[in-house]
Amino acid sequence: MVERHLRARGIRDPLVIAAMGAVPREAFVAGGMEEFAYEDSALPIEAGQTISQPYIVARMAELAALTPTDKVLEVGAGSGFAAAVFSRIAAQVFAIERHEQLADLARARLAKLGYDNATIICGDGTKGLPDEAPFNAIIVSAGGPRVPEALKEQLAPGGRLVIPVGTGMMQELILVRRNEDDTFDEESFGGVAFVPLIGAQGWADEERSQESPREEAAPSPSASLYRPARRPSGHALSHLMAERAEPFGELDELASMVERFADRRVVMLGEASHGTAEFYDARAAITEKLVRDHGFNIVAVEADWPDAAVYNAAICGLPRPKTPETPFLRFPTWMWRNAQVFRFLERLKTINGERRAPEEMCSFYGLDIYSLATSIAAVLDYLDKVDPEAAAIARERYSCLAPWRAEPAGYGRMAITRGFALCEDPVAQTLRDLLAKRLDYLYRDGEAFFGAEQNARIVAGAEEYYRAIYYGGAMSWNLRDEHMFDTLERVLAHRGPSAKAVVWAHNSHIGNAAFTEMGQVRGEHNIGQLAKQRFGEEAALIGFGTDRGTVAAASDWDGPMEIKKVRPGRSDSYEGISRDSGLPAFFLETGAGQDASVREALAEPFLERAIGVIYRPESERLSHYFEAELSRQFDGWVWFEETEAVTAHALPQHGPDETFPFGV
């Protein structure tokens, strides 16, 4: 959190950095929210209030220029987290909270942590605490219509007061300094969004509710990113979508609409969930047209390479790979073992059957990095056939990963605990040896060598990835997407200069991350962004969205698949805006082919929903929404108002699934 959300965004005060690193935020969030404690998000707490995002707490502390000798007053103690942070810097902290329930909880949390220089008081914070004044610093964690005079009066000469001030949902963060001659200077530090400051010198409850109605108690975590109030309104954008979108009834119509991108080298097709039938069927229809009519000969998907190779053998009439015995047994099985995928593979097999030359066939590739065990087995299977001596050496080198093949994440835990990467050099050397004999191996069987080389790269990449996940931040995400993009580039090069690829992956992977909260706040990039940087307008990025329906997803990682009800999209999201267009299904071009005025309107940041293999409706805002600028994130947007879950294929009960994936 400190590196990714604070240092990376400009927090420099060493006292603030140390304090933010010392206070366990999970001790201050509501039950069930612990896993989100170190995300840079406001989180709901008791009494319908929120705990501020870590960055804003650090930013306010830095502006207040806290020192170890300061006496500090906080107004709006909430969970007690900010008071705890301030207490790790200052000599004494007083924090006022108007909700008795929150005051009691904050008091108990601070006591449990042994923070005895912070005192929680229940009362009207707008009046300050005259009996304890003067204060070297006053920090107000709620937005008021003006700076309360009582707080200014309680500042010591040279004191600093930090407060959000404004009359709408967005406020300005104001720093007030009291001079030695009792005059005051004010300076603005940009737009923020806070819960209202209620009290005698703040808002009255009724006044605030009329001034700025809220749909939900929890504010947008991303609203505190120091940007001015956004507009146009969602209603205006819904009307614009209704005017500019191209409605469709049948998927063939949609495929013809997306055909405008057929001159691109890479077309990336997203999805807003990993378990929605309409997303799979729509991508299948679009891909079939691009393959059949426009020379696309690669389908590259967010799936494991060796498992996808089994599907590729089936559609291309090639010998079935020995490894894996049964493909796609790893969680989430329903993602690639479902009726929608099987129908699509049948269509690709039919198209390939009409083509005589192998180079004309469309191949199916996996881009992902998770197949550590099966990729090791595939490399050894290959070397056993072509170079038994090299196989013996590789087997010895890969043995260092043997204890963790069933649970690769355990390797990452071990590596970070011991402080070194036990297997980094052996797996890298195996890859180097394989590449050193490239010409010899290519001469024997170029296609088989290409598969083995990629599996060796996966082993090396997975070793690094599983170490990176324990360092937190954007590192592991970026490593994974870099691997997927590198794999795509290698596949394109392998298929020759005229190769063209369709990519299937989640919106969060194929939408340009540079224009989302992922890139702007979390420092993440993805294959869509990398494709735009590498191919420019030769890459088209198509996003997908839905308002409601059902989805196949789990409640926890490695949990059973459930059919879950998808909540209607929030009104402040692109899902809500699309729904309010009144069109049940449409395609909207958002890239260079659209009018500049439309693109500019759709570049306003709104929320966007991302449901992965896990869906938690009970914490949907925190778990599944992020901010995005739609027309910069995607070149096109496919909308289905209501959708259904995929039809999952049952796992085989005994032995391999001999006829999989076609069931004939």
Stockholm file with secondary structure:
# STOCKHOLM 1.0

chainA/1-664         MVERHLRARGIRDPLVIAAMGAVPREAFVAGGMEEFAYEDSALPIEAGQTISQPYIVARMAELAALTPTDKVLEVGAGSGFAAAVFSRIAAQVFAIERHEQLADLARARLAKLGYDNATIICGDGTKGLPDEAPFNAIIVSAGGPRVPEALKEQLAPGGRLVIPVGTGMMQELILVRRNEDDTFDEESFGGVAFVPLIGAQGWADEERSQESPREEAAPSPSASLYRPARRPSGHALSHLMAERAEPFGELDELASMVERFADRRVVMLGEASHGTAEFYDARAAITEKLVRDHGFNIVAVEADWPDAAVYNAAICGLPRPKTPETPFLRFPTWMWRNAQVFRFLERLKTINGERRAPEEMCSFYGLDIYSLATSIAAVLDYLDKVDPEAAAIARERYSCLAPWRAEPAGYGRMAITRGFALCEDPVAQTLRDLLAKRLDYLYRDGEAFFGAEQNARIVAGAEEYYRAIYYGGAMSWNLRDEHMFDTLERVLAHRGPSAKAVVWAHNSHIGNAAFTEMGQVRGEHNIGQLAKQRFGEEAALIGFGTDRGTVAAASDWDGPMEIKKVRPGRSDSYEGISRDSGLPAFFLETGAGQDASVREALAEPFLERAIGVIYRPESERLSHYFEAELSRQFDGWVWFEETEAVTAHALPQHGPDETFPFGV
#=GR chainA/1-664 SS CIIIIIGGGTCCCHHHHHHHHHSCGGGTSCTTCGGGTTSSSCEECGGGCEECCHHHHHHHHHHTTCCTTCEEEEECCTTSHHHHHHHTTSSEEEEEESCHHHHHHHHHHHHHHTCTTEEEEESCGGGCCGGGCCEEEEEECSBBSSCCHHHHHTEEEEEEEEEEECSSSSEEEEEEEECTTSCEEEEEEEEECCCBCBSTTSBCHHHHHHHSCCSSSSCCGGGGSSCCCCCSCHHHHHHHHHHHCEECSSHHHHHHHHGGGTTSSEEEECCSCSSBHHHHHHHHHHHHHHHHHHCCCEEEEEEEHHHHHHHHHHHHTCCCCSSCSSSCCSSCGGGTSBHHHHHHHHHHHHHHHTCCSGGGSCEEEEEESCCHHHHHHHHHHHHHHHCHHHHHHHHHHHGGGGGGSSCTHHHHHHHHHHTSCTTHHHHHHHHHHHHHTHHHHHHHHHHHHHHHHHHHHHHHHHHHHHHHTTTCTTHHHHHHHHHHHHHHHHHHHHHCTTCCEEEECCHHHHSCGGGBHHHHTTCCCCHHHHHHHHHGGGEEEEEEEEEEEEEEEBSSTTCCCEEEEECCCCTTBHHHHHHTTTCSEEEEECSTTSCHHHHHHTTSCEEEECCCSBCCGGGHHHHHEEEECHHHHCSEEEEEEEECBCCBCCCCSSSCCTTTTTTC
#=GC SS_cons         CIIIIIGGGTCCCHHHHHHHHHSCGGGTSCTTCGGGTTSSSCEECGGGCEECCHHHHHHHHHHTTCCTTCEEEEECCTTSHHHHHHHTTSSEEEEEESCHHHHHHHHHHHHHHTCTTEEEEESCGGGCCGGGCCEEEEEECSBBSSCCHHHHHTEEEEEEEEEEECSSSSEEEEEEEECTTSCEEEEEEEEECCCBCBSTTSBCHHHHHHHSCCSSSSCCGGGGSSCCCCCSCHHHHHHHHHHHCEECSSHHHHHHHHGGGTTSSEEEECCSCSSBHHHHHHHHHHHHHHHHHHCCCEEEEEEEHHHHHHHHHHHHTCCCCSSCSSSCCSSCGGGTSBHHHHHHHHHHHHHHHTCCSGGGSCEEEEEESCCHHHHHHHHHHHHHHHCHHHHHHHHHHHGGGGGGSSCTHHHHHHHHHHTSCTTHHHHHHHHHHHHHTHHHHHHHHHHHHHHHHHHHHHHHHHHHHHHHTTTCTTHHHHHHHHHHHHHHHHHHHHHCTTCCEEEECCHHHHSCGGGBHHHHTTCCCCHHHHHHHHHGGGEEEEEEEEEEEEEEEBSSTTCCCEEEEECCCCTTBHHHHHHTTTCSEEEEECSTTSCHHHHHHTTSCEEEECCCSBCCGGGHHHHHEEEECHHHHCSEEEEEEEECBCCBCCCCSSSCCTTTTTTC
//
